[in-house]
Amino acid sequence: QKMRLADRMHYHQVPAVSIAVVNHGQLEWARAYGVNVVGKAEHTTPTTLFQTASISKAVSAMAALHLVEQGKLKLDGDINNQLKSWKLPDNEFTKEHKVSLRQLLNHSGGVNVHGFHGYEMTQTVPSLLAVLQGEAPANTEPVRVEAIPGTKWSYSGGGYSIIQLLMMEASQQEFPQLLQDIVFTPLDMQHSRFAARLPKEQRNNAAAGHNGSGAAIPGLWHQNPELAAAGLWSTASDLAKIIMEVQKSEAGTSNKILSSPMTKTMLTRGLGETGLGFFVEQQPDRTSFSHSGGNDGFRTLLFGYTKTGQGAAVLTNSDNGMALIEEIFASIAAEYNWPDFKVTEKSAIAPDATLNQQLAGEYLL
């Protein structure tokens, strides 16, 4: 059934959507629709910034693995041997098994704090150490181990805040500059930055977040100091460059961020349905890698395939955005003959549980 995108945006109360499609290993097209703020005249363009939410984790993971390849971080072994200014407290769960960077990247370290709420623009933002300690003004509990490391899969934004500290200490750089150097500059991602609070000069080029009723959230968006977990601002076109680099690196034709062997490690499942930073699904002739995102007022999805050079990134500025993203990906899949996101007679999304759970919002934050 054919439908107009503008009608579906109106139906779901999604003011803006930005889409980039990768085909044959290249950016095939990128378009944006709608307005940055509901009721305002400023139209969204392909260079309009969106909060990408938990897609941040996949990009951060690539940078962390880059530091591993540089010898600045160790993928295995007790992370407390690498941490300096803060240590993950030991308890009954860590007596015999310690938490490793590999486990944190895979969400199998037994660490708590599923996701983060963000902070309104008028609120004071906590430091990274305050977030880890759960101290005011942080609005989440202390980051602690709640299961024996390596025994179960449990999505943990808290684990990615530990990764953020590990990366900053290993590189002796602030996180935004570190990611600029490792990822954004090599991939020519000119419209991407990690920032808790977007600089004033960029706010006019940013989409505002909207709640489920279609109203802009107070202050237009929240601040997200948990940068590695949720602090990336970007465009669909820039995220397409992440997709293409992963594809090329896996194939052994590019190493701008990671070597081919490390990319293959990143795209190999550990516990659960994740590799190291991406959700991963092994197909007969390809591997899919993906990550969804959900900050207050934003819903996002990045998805790509190895081998075939296909993928897409879709960004929306609404809490209702995932329903629209589901429809857009179904349309892309039909047009480009993807094995996933196919619409059946019952309008079911692909049988892959990973995609279904992401689309349902289980892993957004």
Solvent accessible surface area in square Angstrom, and as a share of the most:
residue,aa,sasa,rsa
1,Q,200,0.89
2,K,196,0.83
3,M,100,0.45
4,R,154,0.56
5,L,45,0.22
6,A,54,0.42
7,D,72,0.37
8,R,50,0.18
9,M,14,0.06
10,H,153,0.68
11,Y,145,0.55
12,H,24,0.11
13,Q,87,0.39
14,V,3,0.02
15,P,17,0.10
16,A,0,0.00
17,V,0,0.00
18,S,1,0.01
19,I,6,0.03
20,A,0,0.00
21,V,0,0.00
22,V,1,0.01
23,N,17,0.09
24,H,152,0.68
25,G,17,0.16
26,Q,129,0.57
27,L,73,0.36
28,E,82,0.37
29,W,56,0.20
30,A,30,0.23
31,R,122,0.44
32,A,20,0.16
33,Y,71,0.27
34,G,27,0.26
35,V,30,0.17
36,N,6,0.03
37,V,27,0.15
38,V,70,0.40
39,G,78,0.75
40,K,129,0.55
41,A,89,0.69
42,E,96,0.43
43,H,130,0.58
44,T,9,0.05
45,T,59,0.34
46,P,53,0.33
47,T,58,0.34
48,T,2,0.01
49,L,6,0.03
50,F,0,0.00
51,Q,3,0.02
52,T,0,0.00
53,A,0,0.00
54,S,0,0.00
55,I,0,0.00
56,S,0,0.00
57,K,1,0.00
58,A,0,0.00
59,V,0,0.00
60,S,0,0.00
61,A,0,0.00
62,M,3,0.01
63,A,0,0.00
64,A,0,0.00
65,L,0,0.00
66,H,38,0.17
67,L,2,0.01
68,V,24,0.14
69,E,78,0.35
70,Q,96,0.42
71,G,64,0.61
72,K,100,0.43
73,L,7,0.04
74,K,138,0.59
75,L,18,0.09
76,D,75,0.39
77,G,46,0.44
78,D,30,0.16
79,I,1,0.00
80,N,23,0.12
81,N,126,0.65
82,Q,32,0.14
83,L,4,0.02
84,K,146,0.62
85,S,72,0.46
86,W,19,0.07
87,K,100,0.42
88,L,6,0.03
89,P,49,0.31
90,D,89,0.46
91,N,46,0.24
92,E,111,0.50
93,F,65,0.27
94,T,4,0.02
95,K,153,0.65
96,E,152,0.68
97,H,98,0.44
98,K,80,0.34
99,V,3,0.02
100,S,10,0.06
101,L,0,0.00
102,R,88,0.32
103,Q,39,0.17
104,L,3,0.01
105,L,0,0.00
106,N,6,0.03
107,H,8,0.03
108,S,5,0.03
109,G,2,0.02
110,G,6,0.06
111,V,5,0.03
112,N,15,0.08
113,V,12,0.07
114,H,82,0.37
115,G,11,0.11
116,F,13,0.05
117,H,107,0.48
118,G,6,0.06
119,Y,4,0.02
120,E,69,0.31
121,M,30,0.14
122,T,132,0.77
123,Q,93,0.41
124,T,99,0.57
125,V,44,0.25
126,P,6,0.04
127,S,70,0.45
128,L,25,0.12
129,L,72,0.36
130,A,13,0.10
131,V,1,0.01
132,L,0,0.00
133,Q,59,0.26
134,G,24,0.23
135,E,93,0.42
136,A,94,0.73
137,P,60,0.38
138,A,17,0.13
139,N,66,0.34
140,T,18,0.10
141,E,99,0.44
142,P,49,0.31
143,V,1,0.00
144,R,64,0.23
145,V,3,0.02
146,E,99,0.44
147,A,15,0.12
148,I,76,0.39
149,P,5,0.03
150,G,34,0.32
151,T,85,0.49
152,K,103,0.44
153,W,56,0.20
154,S,47,0.30
155,Y,9,0.03
156,S,5,0.03
157,G,0,0.00
158,G,0,0.00
159,G,1,0.01
160,Y,0,0.00
161,S,0,0.00
162,I,0,0.00
163,I,0,0.00
164,Q,6,0.03
165,L,10,0.05
166,L,2,0.01
167,M,0,0.00
168,M,40,0.18
169,E,27,0.12
170,A,28,0.22
171,S,19,0.12
172,Q,166,0.74
173,Q,60,0.27
174,E,118,0.53
175,F,1,0.00
176,P,53,0.33
177,Q,92,0.41
178,L,4,0.02
179,L,0,0.00
180,Q,63,0.28
181,D,66,0.34
182,I,13,0.06
183,V,0,0.00
184,F,2,0.01
185,T,86,0.50
186,P,47,0.29
187,L,14,0.07
188,D,76,0.40
189,M,3,0.01
190,Q,135,0.60
191,H,71,0.32
192,S,8,0.05
193,R,84,0.31
194,F,3,0.01
195,A,12,0.10
196,A,27,0.21
197,R,111,0.41
198,L,1,0.00
199,P,31,0.20
200,K,156,0.66
201,E,139,0.63
202,Q,52,0.23
203,R,62,0.22
204,N,122,0.62
205,N,57,0.29
206,A,4,0.03
207,A,0,0.00
208,A,0,0.00
209,G,0,0.00
210,H,0,0.00
211,N,53,0.27
212,G,38,0.37
213,S,86,0.56
214,G,13,0.12
215,A,47,0.37
216,A,33,0.26
217,I,14,0.07
218,P,89,0.56
219,G,43,0.42
220,L,67,0.33
221,W,8,0.03
222,H,21,0.09
223,Q,5,0.02
224,N,7,0.04
225,P,14,0.09
226,E,0,0.00
227,L,17,0.08
228,A,0,0.00
229,A,1,0.00
230,A,6,0.05
231,G,4,0.03
232,L,0,0.00
233,W,3,0.01
234,S,0,0.00
235,T,1,0.00
236,A,1,0.01
237,S,24,0.15
238,D,3,0.02
239,L,0,0.00
240,A,0,0.00
241,K,58,0.24
242,I,0,0.00
243,I,0,0.00
244,M,25,0.11
245,E,8,0.04
246,V,1,0.01
247,Q,13,0.06
248,K,88,0.37
249,S,3,0.02
250,E,15,0.07
251,A,70,0.54
252,G,50,0.48
253,T,105,0.61
254,S,20,0.13
255,N,114,0.58
256,K,116,0.49
257,I,5,0.03
258,L,4,0.02
259,S,35,0.23
260,S,24,0.15
261,P,95,0.60
262,M,24,0.11
263,T,1,0.01
264,K,95,0.40
265,T,47,0.27
266,M,0,0.00
267,L,13,0.06
268,T,84,0.49
269,R,96,0.35
270,G,48,0.46
271,L,70,0.35
272,G,38,0.36
273,E,39,0.17
274,T,3,0.02
275,G,0,0.00
276,L,9,0.04
277,G,3,0.03
278,F,0,0.00
279,F,2,0.01
280,V,5,0.03
281,E,40,0.18
282,Q,127,0.57
283,Q,26,0.12
284,P,141,0.88
285,D,86,0.44
286,R,31,0.11
287,T,15,0.09
288,S,3,0.02
289,F,0,0.00
290,S,2,0.01
291,H,2,0.01
292,S,0,0.00
293,G,0,0.00
294,G,0,0.00
295,N,9,0.04
296,D,63,0.33
297,G,0,0.00
298,F,0,0.00
299,R,44,0.16
300,T,0,0.00
301,L,1,0.00
302,L,0,0.00
303,F,0,0.00
304,G,0,0.00
305,Y,0,0.00
306,T,2,0.01
307,K,139,0.59
308,T,41,0.24
309,G,10,0.09
310,Q,22,0.10
311,G,0,0.00
312,A,0,0.00
313,A,0,0.00
314,V,0,0.00
315,L,0,0.00
316,T,0,0.00
317,N,0,0.00
318,S,0,0.00
319,D,46,0.24
320,N,43,0.22
321,G,0,0.00
322,M,15,0.07
323,A,44,0.34
324,L,1,0.00
325,I,0,0.00
326,E,57,0.25
327,E,45,0.20
328,I,13,0.07
329,F,0,0.00
330,A,12,0.09
331,S,72,0.47
332,I,9,0.04
333,A,0,0.00
334,A,75,0.58
335,E,131,0.59
336,Y,38,0.15
337,N,115,0.59
338,W,1,0.00
339,P,57,0.36
340,D,5,0.03
341,F,0,0.00
342,K,78,0.33
343,V,91,0.52
344,T,75,0.44
345,E,184,0.82
346,K,183,0.78
347,S,77,0.50
348,A,48,0.37
349,I,26,0.13
350,A,2,0.02
351,P,131,0.82
352,D,13,0.07
353,A,49,0.38
354,T,2,0.01
355,L,2,0.01
356,N,58,0.30
357,Q,53,0.23
358,Q,0,0.00
359,L,13,0.06
360,A,80,0.62
361,G,25,0.24
362,E,92,0.41
363,Y,22,0.08
364,L,14,0.07
365,L,65,0.33
